[in-house]
Amino acid sequence: MAEDVKPTRKNLMAIEDRIELSERGHDTLEQKRDGLIMEFMDILDQAQDIRADLDANYKTAQRKINMARAMEGDVAVRGAAAALKEHPEITTQSKNIMGVVVPQIESSRVRKSLDQRGYGLLGSSARIDEAADAYEELLESIILAAEVETAMKKMLTEIETTKRRVNALEFKLLPDLHENKEYIEQKLEEQEREEIFRLKKIKAKKEEEEKAEAEAEAAAESEVVTADD
């Protein structure tokens, strides 16, 4: 509250410095918030495209595996899946987007050639190969979707945090500081007026005293002159 602030010029200067610093911080945070929102919208567009691709790849993979099961039998499909010896490897790194650290997921050994799948040419068929291709593409889509959606969540969290800080400065701290500044300025003006009034009273009193002394001296001189006469 403004009443809790001691109305001194030193405190006024300190508050003016805090206002200047807070306004600069507010502007910086606003720019960060706007930049984060723009980055988020770009990632959102990517996420929508990736999600559409993921849905399409999932449907394709399901269709391909169902076709392989229908044509080759469930035992053959399971045998081809069990023959896989090298599993995909997932590694995560970090990248910075306007101060927000988001994951960057990298994968290896997702796409495989026929001989890398383990079941060999004789133990396979075109239907099983097509199903394997479809699921490898689906896995790549899942990895990419995980990266983008995780980045979206982190960006959204940072946007909300930045918005709260902007609002705290704009609607709480800065109004309080301006209120304190106005209170101190008002009190200093009152003190200045009171001091001027006090000085005027002292001056008027001094002038009255000087006038009284002058009149007393004049009266005394007049009496001396009369006595001499």
KOLTOR-575441 format. One record per residue: residue number from 1; x, y, z of N, C-alpha, C in turn. Coordinates in nm, 4 decimals. Example, Ala and Ser with C-alpha at 12.3 -4.5 7.8 and 13.67 -1.06 7.14 Angstrom:
BEGIN
(rec 1, (1.3190, -0.5690, 0.7800), (1.2300, -0.4500, 0.7800), (1.3200, -0.3300, 0.7800)) (rec 2, (1.2850, -0.2250, 0.7080), (1.3670, -0.1060, 0.7140), (1.2900, 0.0030, 0.7870)) 
This chain:
BEGIN
(rec 1, (0.0835, -0.1196, 0.0000), (0.0000, 0.0000, 0.0000), (0.0871, 0.1248, 0.0000)) (rec 2, (0.0324, 0.2331, -0.0601), (0.1105, 0.3557, -0.0721), (0.1419, 0.4152, 0.0639)) (rec 3, (0.0479, 0.3975, 0.1613), (0.0677, 0.4564, 0.2931), (0.1860, 0.3958, 0.3672)) (rec 4, (0.2287, 0.2762, 0.3237), (0.3403, 0.2097, 0.3901), (0.4755, 0.2618, 0.3421)) (rec 5, (0.4763, 0.3475, 0.2418), (0.6005, 0.3987, 0.1850), (0.6353, 0.5318, 0.2507)) (rec 6, (0.7567, 0.5441, 0.2940), (0.8011, 0.6695, 0.3553), (0.8209, 0.7737, 0.2463)) (rec 7, (0.7541, 0.8881, 0.2562), (0.7604, 0.9889, 0.1486), (0.8886, 1.0716, 0.1536)) (rec 8, (0.9956, 1.0148, 0.0972), (1.1229, 1.0871, 0.0886), (1.1666, 1.0909, -0.0565)) (rec 9, (1.2530, 1.1857, -0.0884), (1.3028, 1.1967, -0.2259), (1.3884, 1.0755, -0.2642)) (rec 10, (1.4565, 1.0203, -0.1667), (1.5354, 0.9001, -0.1933), (1.4451, 0.7844, -0.2361)) (rec 11, (1.3347, 0.7652, -0.1640), (1.2396, 0.6596, -0.2007), (1.1739, 0.6889, -0.3349)) (rec 12, (1.1485, 0.8157, -0.3639), (1.0907, 0.8524, -0.4926), (1.1837, 0.8149, -0.6072)) (rec 13, (1.3121, 0.8446, -0.5921), (1.4093, 0.8091, -0.6956), (1.4200, 0.6574, -0.7109)) (rec 14, (1.4149, 0.5853, -0.5983), (1.4231, 0.4388, -0.6038), (1.3026, 0.3802, -0.6767)) (rec 15, (1.1841, 0.4357, -0.6493), (1.0627, 0.3868, -0.7153), (1.0651, 0.4196, -0.8642)) (rec 16, (1.1130, 0.5377, -0.8994), (1.1234, 0.5734, -1.0417), (1.2177, 0.4774, -1.1139)) (rec 17, (1.3265, 0.4378, -1.0484), (1.4184, 0.3404, -1.1082), (1.3500, 0.2047, -1.1251)) (rec 18, (1.2718, 0.1644, -1.0241), (1.2007, 0.0365, -1.0330), (1.0954, 0.0397, -1.1434)) (rec 19, (1.0287, 0.1528, -1.1591), (0.9290, 0.1648, -1.2659), (0.9961, 0.1516, -1.4023)) (rec 20, (1.1078, 0.2193, -1.4200), (1.1791, 0.2115, -1.5478), (1.2240, 0.0684, -1.5762)) (rec 21, (1.2792, 0.0029, -1.4747), (1.3251, -0.1349, -1.4914), (1.2079, -0.2289, -1.5193)) (rec 22, (1.0988, -0.2109, -1.4474), (0.9820, -0.2974, -1.4658), (0.9191, -0.2774, -1.6032)) (rec 23, (0.9168, -0.1543, -1.6519), (0.8599, -0.1289, -1.7848), (0.9461, -0.1918, -1.8936)) (rec 24, (1.0772, -0.1865, -1.8757), (1.1651, -0.2534, -1.9721), (1.1439, -0.4047, -1.9686)) (rec 25, (1.1327, -0.4581, -1.8457), (1.1072, -0.6012, -1.8322), (0.9736, -0.6404, -1.8923)) (rec 26, (0.8730, -0.5549, -1.8730), (0.7405, -0.5808, -1.9297), (0.7468, -0.5851, -2.0822)) (rec 27, (0.8168, -0.4896, -2.1422), (0.8290, -0.4863, -2.2882), (0.9022, -0.6103, -2.3396)) (rec 28, (1.0081, -0.6488, -2.2682), (1.0854, -0.7669, -2.3093), (1.0005, -0.8930, -2.3012)) (rec 29, (0.9260, -0.9067, -2.1921), (0.8408, -1.0246, -2.1767), (0.7278, -1.0268, -2.2791)) (rec 30, (0.6747, -0.9102, -2.3128), (0.5712, -0.9047, -2.4166), (0.6260, -0.9519, -2.5509)) (rec 31, (0.7479, -0.9068, -2.5828), (0.8108, -0.9502, -2.7075), (0.8359, -1.1007, -2.7064)) (rec 32, (0.8807, -1.1514, -2.5910), (0.9033, -1.2955, -2.5795), (0.7729, -1.3720, -2.5954)) (rec 33, (0.6675, -1.3235, -2.5288), (0.5374, -1.3900, -2.5387), (0.4883, -1.3938, -2.6830)) (rec 34, (0.4970, -1.2815, -2.7516), (0.4509, -1.2754, -2.8906), (0.5354, -1.3666, -2.9793)) (rec 35, (0.6665, -1.3684, -2.9557), (0.7539, -1.4557, -3.0341), (0.7233, -1.6023, -3.0092)) (rec 36, (0.6990, -1.6375, -2.8823), (0.6649, -1.7761, -2.8490), (0.5336, -1.8179, -2.9145)) (rec 37, (0.4374, -1.7262, -2.9155), (0.3080, -1.7587, -2.9775), (0.3260, -1.7833, -3.1272)) (rec 38, (0.4091, -1.7014, -3.1924), (0.4331, -1.7215, -3.3358), (0.5010, -1.8561, -3.3603)) (rec 39, (0.6011, -1.8881, -3.2774), (0.6688, -2.0171, -3.2910), (0.5711, -2.1315, -3.2646)) (rec 40, (0.4854, -2.1137, -3.1642), (0.3877, -2.2176, -3.1308), (0.2915, -2.2407, -3.2474)) (rec 41, (0.2479, -2.1328, -3.3110), (0.1559, -2.1481, -3.4238), (0.2217, -2.2223, -3.5393)) (rec 42, (0.3517, -2.1941, -3.5618), (0.4244, -2.2668, -3.6669), (0.4315, -2.4162, -3.6334)) (rec 43, (0.4633, -2.4462, -3.5055), (0.4722, -2.5864, -3.4646), (0.3351, -2.6523, -3.4707)) (rec 44, (0.2308, -2.5749, -3.4363), (0.0946, -2.6291, -3.4427), (0.0583, -2.6694, -3.5848)) (rec 45, (0.0969, -2.5849, -3.6818), (0.0713, -2.6200, -3.8218), (0.1443, -2.7493, -3.8588)) (rec 46, (0.2702, -2.7610, -3.8147), (0.3454, -2.8837, -3.8410), (0.2778, -3.0036, -3.7749)) (rec 47, (0.2331, -2.9838, -3.6504), (0.1714, -3.0937, -3.5761), (0.0434, -3.1425, -3.6449)) (rec 48, (-0.0332, -3.0495, -3.6993), (-0.1556, -3.0900, -3.7680), (-0.1246, -3.1729, -3.8921)) (rec 49, (-0.0203, -3.1311, -3.9665), (0.0195, -3.2088, -4.0840), (0.0732, -3.3453, -4.0432)) (rec 50, (0.1543, -3.3474, -3.9366), (0.2126, -3.4737, -3.8903), (0.1043, -3.5665, -3.8383)) (rec 51, (0.0071, -3.5092, -3.7654), (-0.1034, -3.5907, -3.7157), (-0.1854, -3.6501, -3.8296)) (rec 52, (-0.2065, -3.5718, -3.9337), (-0.2792, -3.6238, -4.0507), (-0.2006, -3.7363, -4.1165)) (rec 53, (-0.0684, -3.7167, -4.1298), (0.0158, -3.8223, -4.1875), (0.0149, -3.9466, -4.0995)) (rec 54, (0.0184, -3.9243, -3.9669), (0.0178, -4.0379, -3.8746), (-0.1113, -4.1187, -3.8877)) (rec 55, (-0.2237, -4.0500, -3.8946), (-0.3514, -4.1206, -3.9107), (-0.3550, -4.1978, -4.0419)) (rec 56, (-0.3073, -4.1335, -4.1487), (-0.3076, -4.1999, -4.2791), (-0.2141, -4.3204, -4.2791)) (rec 57, (-0.0958, -4.3053, -4.2191), (0.0002, -4.4162, -4.2154), (-0.0515, -4.5313, -4.1292)) (rec 58, (-0.1228, -4.4953, -4.0213), (-0.1795, -4.6004, -3.9358), (-0.2838, -4.6819, -4.0124)) (rec 59, (-0.3693, -4.6132, -4.0832), (-0.4715, -4.6839, -4.1610), (-0.4075, -4.7702, -4.2692)) (rec 60, (-0.3050, -4.7177, -4.3342), (-0.2349, -4.7953, -4.4383), (-0.1701, -4.9188, -4.3779)) (rec 61, (-0.1022, -4.9004, -4.2626), (-0.0351, -5.0138, -4.1986), (-0.1364, -5.1202, -4.1572)) (rec 62, (-0.2501, -5.0785, -4.1040), (-0.3531, -5.1750, -4.0659), (-0.4068, -5.2502, -4.1870)) (rec 63, (-0.4255, -5.1773, -4.2937), (-0.4760, -5.2412, -4.4151), (-0.3744, -5.3416, -4.4713)) (rec 64, (-0.2480, -5.3034, -4.4684), (-0.1429, -5.3903, -4.5212), (-0.1258, -5.5156, -4.4355)) (rec 65, (-0.1281, -5.4997, -4.3025), (-0.1098, -5.6171, -4.2169), (-0.2292, -5.7100, -4.2253)) (rec 66, (-0.3493, -5.6532, -4.2391), (-0.4680, -5.7375, -4.2540), (-0.4633, -5.8141, -4.3860)) (rec 67, (-0.4139, -5.7469, -4.4896), (-0.4007, -5.8138, -4.6196), (-0.2984, -5.9270, -4.6109)) (rec 68, (-0.1857, -5.9012, -4.5440), (-0.0824, -6.0042, -4.5306), (-0.1350, -6.1237, -4.4517)) (rec 69, (-0.2099, -6.0994, -4.3464), (-0.2662, -6.2084, -4.2678), (-0.3664, -6.2896, -4.3488)) (rec 70, (-0.4451, -6.2173, -4.4290), (-0.5447, -6.2860, -4.5103), (-0.4795, -6.3711, -4.6197)) (rec 71, (-0.3718, -6.3207, -4.6801), (-0.3084, -6.3898, -4.7922), (-0.2051, -6.4924, -4.7470)) (rec 72, (-0.1281, -6.4597, -4.6434), (-0.0175, -6.5464, -4.6034), (-0.0454, -6.6240, -4.4753)) (rec 73, (-0.1428, -6.5820, -4.3999), (-0.1735, -6.6494, -4.2746), (-0.1095, -6.5796, -4.1559)) (rec 74, (-0.1755, -6.5924, -4.0431), (-0.1276, -6.5247, -3.9232), (0.0053, -6.5809, -3.8757)) (rec 75, (0.0270, -6.7102, -3.8968), (0.1526, -6.7738, -3.8524), (0.2710, -6.7169, -3.9292)) (rec 76, (0.2548, -6.6980, -4.0586), (0.3639, -6.6451, -4.1409), (0.3958, -6.5003, -4.1016)) (rec 77, (0.2944, -6.4223, -4.0751), (0.3161, -6.2824, -4.0360), (0.3873, -6.2748, -3.9012)) (rec 78, (0.3431, -6.3579, -3.8060), (0.4078, -6.3582, -3.6747), (0.5521, -6.4072, -3.6850)) (rec 79, (0.5747, -6.5046, -3.7717), (0.7098, -6.5553, -3.7891), (0.8031, -6.4499, -3.8473)) (rec 80, (0.7516, -6.3714, -3.9431), (0.8329, -6.2647, -4.0016), (0.8638, -6.1581, -3.8968)) (rec 81, (0.7663, -6.1274, -3.8111), (0.7884, -6.0273, -3.7068), (0.8901, -6.0778, -3.6041)) (rec 82, (0.8822, -6.2075, -3.5690), (0.9734, -6.2632, -3.4687), (1.1157, -6.2740, -3.5210)) (rec 83, (1.1318, -6.2751, -3.6528), (1.2658, -6.2895, -3.7102), (1.3484, -6.1615, -3.6987)) (rec 84, (1.2847, -6.0521, -3.6663), (1.3571, -5.9246, -3.6578), (1.4596, -5.9281, -3.5456)) (rec 85, (1.5840, -5.8978, -3.5778), (1.6923, -5.9020, -3.4801), (1.7368, -5.7621, -3.4380)) (rec 86, (1.7343, -5.6685, -3.5295), (1.7780, -5.5319, -3.4979), (1.6556, -5.4430, -3.4780)) (rec 87, (1.6449, -5.3901, -3.3569), (1.5325, -5.3028, -3.3253), (1.5736, -5.1561, -3.3429)) (rec 88, (1.4781, -5.0715, -3.3713), (1.5105, -4.9283, -3.3885), (1.5712, -4.8699, -3.2606)) (rec 89, (1.6589, -4.7757, -3.2783), (1.7207, -4.7060, -3.1660), (1.6720, -4.5609, -3.1639)) (rec 90, (1.6360, -4.5163, -3.0463), (1.5858, -4.3794, -3.0284), (1.6835, -4.3029, -2.9391)) (rec 91, (1.7262, -4.1878, -2.9838), (1.8116, -4.1001, -2.9031), (1.7471, -3.9619, -2.8976)) (rec 92, (1.7672, -3.8952, -2.7864), (1.7091, -3.7613, -2.7704), (1.8188, -3.6591, -2.7459)) (rec 93, (1.8046, -3.5473, -2.8104), (1.8906, -3.4330, -2.7876), (1.8010, -3.3124, -2.7566)) (rec 94, (1.8607, -3.1988, -2.7359), (1.7832, -3.0795, -2.7034), (1.8121, -2.9689, -2.8021)) (rec 95, (1.7114, -2.8886, -2.8264), (1.7299, -2.7677, -2.9058), (1.6566, -2.6529, -2.8371)) (rec 96, (1.7010, -2.5326, -2.8653), (1.6498, -2.4146, -2.7968), (1.5628, -2.3326, -2.8916)) (rec 97, (1.4395, -2.3086, -2.8500), (1.3482, -2.2241, -2.9275), (1.3085, -2.1069, -2.8395)) (rec 98, (1.3719, -1.9913, -2.8625), (1.3426, -1.8693, -2.7857), (1.3528, -1.8930, -2.6345)) (rec 99, (1.4584, -1.9636, -2.5952), (1.4812, -1.9874, -2.4535), (1.4112, -2.1098, -2.3986)) (rec 100, (1.3315, -2.1777, -2.4786), (1.2615, -2.2986, -2.4346), (1.3365, -2.4205, -2.4874)) (rec 101, (1.3774, -2.5063, -2.3973), (1.4493, -2.6275, -2.4359), (1.3478, -2.7357, -2.4697)) (rec 102, (1.3509, -2.7819, -2.5934), (1.2581, -2.8855, -2.6385), (1.3381, -3.0044, -2.6886)) (rec 103, (1.2802, -3.1231, -2.6833), (1.3548, -3.2417, -2.7270), (1.3642, -3.2513, -2.8785)) (rec 104, (1.4722, -3.3063, -2.9223), (1.4907, -3.3389, -3.0632), (1.5181, -3.4885, -3.0708)) (rec 105, (1.4213, -3.5633, -3.1195), (1.4288, -3.7093, -3.1191), (1.4873, -3.7578, -3.2514)) (rec 106, (1.5878, -3.8403, -3.2403), (1.6504, -3.8986, -3.3589), (1.6392, -4.0500, -3.3499)) (rec 107, (1.6149, -4.1103, -3.4623), (1.5997, -4.2558, -3.4661), (1.6912, -4.3141, -3.5726)) (rec 108, (1.7294, -4.4376, -3.5516), (1.8114, -4.5089, -3.6489), (1.7603, -4.6524, -3.6609)) (rec 109, (1.7888, -4.7110, -3.7721), (1.7513, -4.8500, -3.8005), (1.6000, -4.8714, -3.7982)) (rec 110, (1.5258, -4.7666, -3.8368), (1.3810, -4.7838, -3.8499), (1.3489, -4.8463, -3.9843)) (rec 111, (1.4041, -4.7869, -4.0899), (1.3863, -4.8425, -4.2243), (1.4912, -4.9514, -4.2474)) (rec 112, (1.4461, -5.0658, -4.2948), (1.5375, -5.1794, -4.3137), (1.5195, -5.2371, -4.4534)) (rec 113, (1.6298, -5.2912, -4.5016), (1.6229, -5.3643, -4.6283), (1.5708, -5.5055, -4.6015)) (rec 114, (1.5442, -5.5808, -4.7064), (1.4882, -5.7155, -4.6901), (1.5791, -5.8056, -4.6081)) (rec 115, (1.7097, -5.7992, -4.6326), (1.8013, -5.8878, -4.5605), (1.8196, -5.8436, -4.4143)) (rec 116, (1.7937, -5.7150, -4.3847), (1.8060, -5.6666, -4.2462), (1.6855, -5.7039, -4.1607)) (rec 117, (1.5782, -5.7436, -4.2222), (1.4580, -5.7787, -4.1462), (1.4658, -5.9177, -4.0836)) (rec 118, (1.5582, -5.9988, -4.1279), (1.5829, -6.1268, -4.0608), (1.5120, -6.2461, -4.1189)) (rec 119, (1.4028, -6.2240, -4.1927), (1.3299, -6.3414, -4.2402), (1.3765, -6.3888, -4.3779)) (rec 120, (1.4569, -6.3093, -4.4484), (1.5133, -6.3540, -4.5753), (1.4119, -6.3518, -4.6879)) (rec 121, (1.4628, -6.3662, -4.8082), (1.3772, -6.3597, -4.9265), (1.2828, -6.4788, -4.9360)) (rec 122, (1.3335, -6.5972, -4.8968), (1.2520, -6.7178, -4.9118), (1.1414, -6.7245, -4.8068)) (rec 123, (1.1633, -6.6599, -4.6936), (1.0643, -6.6662, -4.5865), (0.9673, -6.5502, -4.5895)) (rec 124, (0.9611, -6.4804, -4.6995), (0.8778, -6.3618, -4.7077), (0.7894, -6.3668, -4.8298)) (rec 125, (0.7090, -6.2643, -4.8427), (0.6239, -6.2480, -4.9603), (0.6059, -6.0987, -4.9825)) (rec 126, (0.5513, -6.0624, -5.0961), (0.5296, -5.9223, -5.1278), (0.4338, -5.8591, -5.0273)) (rec 127, (0.3336, -5.9345, -4.9791), (0.2367, -5.8821, -4.8845), (0.3025, -5.8515, -4.7499)) (rec 128, (0.3868, -5.9409, -4.7047), (0.4557, -5.9189, -4.5772), (0.5544, -5.8032, -4.5893)) (rec 129, (0.6224, -5.7956, -4.7030), (0.7157, -5.6840, -4.7243), (0.6426, -5.5501, -4.7238)) (rec 130, (0.5278, -5.5468, -4.7881), (0.4499, -5.4226, -4.7914), (0.4020, -5.3842, -4.6506)) (rec 131, (0.3619, -5.4825, -4.5719), (0.3189, -5.4551, -4.4350), (0.4368, -5.4031, -4.3516)) (rec 132, (0.5544, -5.4632, -4.3703), (0.6732, -5.4183, -4.2969), (0.7095, -5.2752, -4.3359)) (rec 133, (0.7031, -5.2461, -4.4657), (0.7307, -5.1088, -4.5111), (0.6323, -5.0097, -4.4476)) (rec 134, (0.5041, -5.0486, -4.4441), (0.4012, -4.9596, -4.3912), (0.4231, -4.9336, -4.2419)) (rec 135, (0.4611, -5.0372, -4.1682), (0.4810, -5.0182, -4.0241), (0.6092, -4.9414, -3.9932)) (rec 136, (0.7106, -4.9561, -4.0774), (0.8317, -4.8752, -4.0598), (0.8008, -4.7272, -4.0829)) (rec 137, (0.7187, -4.6996, -4.1831), (0.6784, -4.5606, -4.2087), (0.5915, -4.5084, -4.0956)) (rec 138, (0.5042, -4.5945, -4.0420), (0.4204, -4.5541, -3.9295), (0.5060, -4.5211, -3.8069)) (rec 139, (0.6087, -4.6025, -3.7814), (0.6960, -4.5779, -3.6668), (0.7685, -4.4440, -3.6808)) (rec 140, (0.8122, -4.4119, -3.8005), (0.8768, -4.2822, -3.8222), (0.7794, -4.1676, -3.7936)) (rec 141, (0.6542, -4.1854, -3.8334), (0.5529, -4.0827, -3.8076), (0.5280, -4.0671, -3.6577)) (rec 142, (0.5267, -4.1790, -3.5854), (0.5039, -4.1741, -3.4401), (0.6179, -4.0996, -3.3717)) (rec 143, (0.7419, -4.1267, -3.4117), (0.8580, -4.0602, -3.3520), (0.8528, -3.9102, -3.3779)) (rec 144, (0.8210, -3.8730, -3.5015), (0.8129, -3.7316, -3.5360), (0.6994, -3.6635, -3.4606)) (rec 145, (0.5854, -3.7318, -3.4497), (0.4714, -3.6749, -3.3762), (0.5055, -3.6566, -3.2283)) (rec 146, (0.5784, -3.7510, -3.1712), (0.6177, -3.7393, -3.0306), (0.7067, -3.6183, -3.0087)) (rec 147, (0.7993, -3.5951, -3.1010), (0.8889, -3.4792, -3.0893), (0.8112, -3.3483, -3.0967)) (rec 148, (0.7240, -3.3377, -3.1957), (0.6519, -3.2126, -3.2180), (0.5513, -3.1853, -3.1064)) (rec 149, (0.4802, -3.2875, -3.0633), (0.3784, -3.2661, -2.9602), (0.4420, -3.2365, -2.8244)) (rec 150, (0.5568, -3.2968, -2.7969), (0.6281, -3.2622, -2.6739), (0.6758, -3.1182, -2.6784)) (rec 151, (0.7262, -3.0762, -2.7935), (0.7684, -2.9362, -2.8099), (0.6495, -2.8422, -2.7911)) (rec 152, (0.5335, -2.8795, -2.8429), (0.4135, -2.7970, -2.8273), (0.3772, -2.7801, -2.6804)) (rec 153, (0.3823, -2.8886, -2.6050), (0.3464, -2.8812, -2.4631), (0.4424, -2.7908, -2.3876)) (rec 154, (0.5713, -2.8029, -2.4153), (0.6701, -2.7183, -2.3476), (0.6522, -2.5722, -2.3873)) (rec 155, (0.6274, -2.5471, -2.5153), (0.6067, -2.4101, -2.5621), (0.4820, -2.3505, -2.4972)) (rec 156, (0.3750, -2.4294, -2.4909), (0.2505, -2.3798, -2.4325), (0.2684, -2.3473, -2.2840)) (rec 157, (0.3432, -2.4321, -2.2137), (0.3709, -2.4063, -2.0719), (0.4487, -2.2763, -2.0552)) (rec 158, (0.5487, -2.2546, -2.1411), (0.6293, -2.1331, -2.1332), (0.5472, -2.0095, -2.1698)) (rec 159, (0.4579, -2.0236, -2.2659), (0.3705, -1.9117, -2.3038), (0.2824, -1.8716, -2.1850)) (rec 160, (0.2238, -1.9709, -2.1184), (0.1366, -1.9412, -2.0035), (0.2159, -1.8764, -1.8908)) (rec 161, (0.3379, -1.9265, -1.8667), (0.4224, -1.8675, -1.7619), (0.4567, -1.7231, -1.7957)) (rec 162, (0.4925, -1.6985, -1.9210), (0.5282, -1.5631, -1.9637), (0.4080, -1.4700, -1.9566)) (rec 163, (0.2912, -1.5193, -1.9951), (0.1696, -1.4378, -1.9879), (0.1386, -1.3992, -1.8435)) (rec 164, (0.1562, -1.4932, -1.7510), (0.1315, -1.4611, -1.6098), (0.2286, -1.3544, -1.5602)) (rec 165, (0.3539, -1.3629, -1.6027), (0.4522, -1.2628, -1.5604), (0.4198, -1.1264, -1.6208)) (rec 166, (0.3781, -1.1242, -1.7463), (0.3382, -0.9979, -1.8097), (0.2194, -0.9365, -1.7367)) (rec 167, (0.1204, -1.0190, -1.7061), (0.0016, -0.9688, -1.6370), (0.0341, -0.9204, -1.4963)) (rec 168, (0.1259, -0.9919, -1.4288), (0.1643, -0.9497, -1.2935), (0.2299, -0.8121, -1.2964)) (rec 169, (0.3143, -0.7895, -1.3970), (0.3782, -0.6580, -1.4100), (0.2768, -0.5514, -1.4503)) (rec 170, (0.1911, -0.5856, -1.5461), (0.1005, -0.4860, -1.6036), (-0.0133, -0.4489, -1.5093)) (rec 171, (-0.0653, -0.5466, -1.4373), (-0.1859, -0.5218, -1.3584), (-0.1614, -0.5183, -1.2077)) (rec 172, (-0.0418, -0.5525, -1.1633), (-0.0155, -0.5510, -1.0199), (0.1052, -0.4633, -0.9844)) (rec 173, (0.2237, -0.5041, -1.0294), (0.3453, -0.4353, -0.9841), (0.3517, -0.2913, -1.0330)) (rec 174, (0.3355, -0.2697, -1.1640), (0.3453, -0.1337, -1.2170), (0.2374, -0.0407, -1.1612)) (rec 175, (0.1107, -0.0824, -1.1519), (0.0120, 0.0062, -1.0881), (0.0479, 0.0402, -0.9437)) (rec 176, (0.0988, -0.0591, -0.8696), (0.1380, -0.0324, -0.7305), (0.2527, 0.0678, -0.7246)) (rec 177, (0.3501, 0.0511, -0.8139), (0.4642, 0.1428, -0.8151), (0.4203, 0.2843, -0.8520)) (rec 178, (0.3337, 0.2951, -0.9522), (0.2842, 0.4284, -0.9910), (0.2015, 0.4907, -0.8780)) (rec 179, (0.1259, 0.4091, -0.8077), (0.0482, 0.4599, -0.6940), (0.1421, 0.5119, -0.5849)) (rec 180, (0.2478, 0.4342, -0.5573), (0.3451, 0.4779, -0.4569), (0.4157, 0.6064, -0.4994)) (rec 181, (0.4476, 0.6152, -0.6294), (0.5132, 0.7357, -0.6800), (0.4230, 0.8577, -0.6633)) (rec 182, (0.2962, 0.8422, -0.7026), (0.2014, 0.9533, -0.6897), (0.1821, 0.9925, -0.5424)) (rec 183, (0.1787, 0.8926, -0.4545), (0.1623, 0.9207, -0.3119), (0.2804, 1.0017, -0.2584)) (rec 184, (0.4026, 0.9583, -0.2937), (0.5215, 1.0289, -0.2454), (0.5263, 1.1698, -0.3031)) (rec 185, (0.4975, 1.1832, -0.4324), (0.4985, 1.3163, -0.4946), (0.3963, 1.4079, -0.4275)) (rec 186, (0.2790, 1.3538, -0.3978), (0.1751, 1.4337, -0.3315), (0.2214, 1.4768, -0.1928)) (rec 187, (0.2803, 1.3828, -0.1166), (0.3262, 1.4155, 0.0184), (0.4417, 1.5161, 0.0146)) (rec 188, (0.5317, 1.5009, -0.0824), (0.6424, 1.5953, -0.0933), (0.5923, 1.7348, -0.1288)) (rec 189, (0.4918, 1.7414, -0.2170), (0.4329, 1.8716, -0.2508), (0.3665, 1.9345, -0.1286)) (rec 190, (0.2969, 1.8516, -0.0497), (0.2348, 1.9033, 0.0723), (0.3407, 1.9545, 0.1690)) (rec 191, (0.4496, 1.8768, 0.1846), (0.5572, 1.9209, 0.2735), (0.6204, 2.0501, 0.2245)) (rec 192, (0.6344, 2.0607, 0.0909), (0.6932, 2.1822, 0.0342), (0.6023, 2.3026, 0.0583)) (rec 193, (0.4710, 2.2832, 0.0397), (0.3770, 2.3929, 0.0654), (0.3775, 2.4322, 0.2123)) (rec 194, (0.3816, 2.3304, 0.2990), (0.3873, 2.3591, 0.4426), (0.5147, 2.4332, 0.4796)) (rec 195, (0.6256, 2.3956, 0.4172), (0.7528, 2.4617, 0.4458), (0.7502, 2.6066, 0.3967)) (rec 196, (0.6939, 2.6277, 0.2793), (0.6829, 2.7648, 0.2269), (0.5946, 2.8491, 0.3184)) (rec 197, (0.4821, 2.7894, 0.3608), (0.3916, 2.8608, 0.4513), (0.4616, 2.8929, 0.5831)) (rec 198, (0.5375, 2.7983, 0.6360), (0.6100, 2.8197, 0.7619), (0.7136, 2.9308, 0.7480)) (rec 199, (0.7851, 2.9269, 0.6335), (0.8868, 3.0298, 0.6109), (0.8232, 3.1677, 0.5967)) (rec 200, (0.7071, 3.1741, 0.5316), (0.6363, 3.3015, 0.5180), (0.5942, 3.3545, 0.6556)) (rec 201, (0.5454, 3.2641, 0.7423), (0.5051, 3.3052, 0.8755), (0.6243, 3.3569, 0.9556)) (rec 202, (0.7367, 3.2852, 0.9422), (0.8581, 3.3297, 1.0126), (0.9021, 3.4662, 0.9623)) (rec 203, (0.8960, 3.4850, 0.8292), (0.9349, 3.6129, 0.7707), (0.8422, 3.7249, 0.8161)) (rec 204, (0.7115, 3.6936, 0.8162), (0.6141, 3.7957, 0.8588), (0.6338, 3.8319, 1.0060)) (rec 205, (0.6582, 3.7307, 1.0883), (0.6806, 3.7565, 1.2307), (0.8057, 3.8392, 1.2528)) (rec 206, (0.9105, 3.8040, 1.1753), (1.0354, 3.8787, 1.1871), (1.0159, 4.0236, 1.1447)) (rec 207, (0.9406, 4.0436, 1.0376), (0.9152, 4.1802, 0.9909), (0.8356, 4.2596, 1.0946)) (rec 208, (0.7378, 4.1911, 1.1584), (0.6602, 4.2583, 1.2626), (0.7488, 4.2975, 1.3807)) (rec 209, (0.8383, 4.2054, 1.4188), (0.9290, 4.2343, 1.5296), (1.0217, 4.3512, 1.4966)) (rec 210, (1.0733, 4.3477, 1.3710), (1.1615, 4.4565, 1.3286), (1.0860, 4.5895, 1.3255)) (rec 211, (0.9605, 4.5815, 1.2809), (0.8791, 4.7034, 1.2761), (0.8530, 4.7563, 1.4168)) (rec 212, (0.8236, 4.6602, 1.5089), (0.7974, 4.7007, 1.6479), (0.9225, 4.7616, 1.7101)) (rec 213, (1.0370, 4.7015, 1.6814), (1.1621, 4.7553, 1.7345), (1.1896, 4.8952, 1.6793)) (rec 214, (1.1623, 4.9105, 1.5506), (1.1851, 5.0412, 1.4877), (1.0936, 5.1461, 1.5476)) (rec 215, (0.9675, 5.1075, 1.5713), (0.8716, 5.2019, 1.6305), (0.9126, 5.2365, 1.7739)) (rec 216, (0.9629, 5.1320, 1.8444), (1.0057, 5.1576, 1.9833), (1.1252, 5.2514, 1.9866)) (rec 217, (1.2193, 5.2293, 1.8953), (1.3367, 5.3169, 1.8887), (1.2952, 5.4600, 1.8530)) (rec 218, (1.2011, 5.4718, 1.7598), (1.1543, 5.6052, 1.7189), (1.0846, 5.6759, 1.8345)) (rec 219, (1.0082, 5.6003, 1.9108), (0.9388, 5.6592, 2.0258), (1.0385, 5.7041, 2.1317)) (rec 220, (1.1421, 5.6197, 2.1507), (1.2436, 5.6554, 2.2517), (1.3181, 5.7807, 2.2100)) (rec 221, (1.3529, 5.7915, 2.0846), (1.4222, 5.9105, 2.0349), (1.3340, 6.0342, 2.0493)) (rec 222, (1.2043, 6.0161, 2.0244), (1.1113, 6.1294, 2.0361), (1.1028, 6.1796, 2.1790)) (rec 223, (1.1035, 6.0877, 2.2741), (1.0988, 6.1259, 2.4147), (1.2237, 6.2013, 2.4570)) (rec 224, (1.3389, 6.1544, 2.4042), (1.4665, 6.2220, 2.4372), (1.4642, 6.3658, 2.3864)) (rec 225, (1.4156, 6.3849, 2.2669), (1.4116, 6.5175, 2.2070), (1.3181, 6.6071, 2.2871)) (rec 226, (1.2043, 6.5544, 2.3293), (1.1094, 6.6323, 2.4077), (1.1692, 6.6733, 2.5417)) (rec 227, (1.2399, 6.5823, 2.6056), (1.3022, 6.6120, 2.7344), (1.4074, 6.7218, 2.7194)) (rec 228, (1.4816, 6.7184, 2.6123), (1.5839, 6.8223, 2.5894), (1.5213, 6.9603, 2.5720)) (rec 229, (1.4043, 6.9612, 2.5077), (1.3371, 7.0880, 2.4871), (1.2900, 7.1440, 2.6201)) 
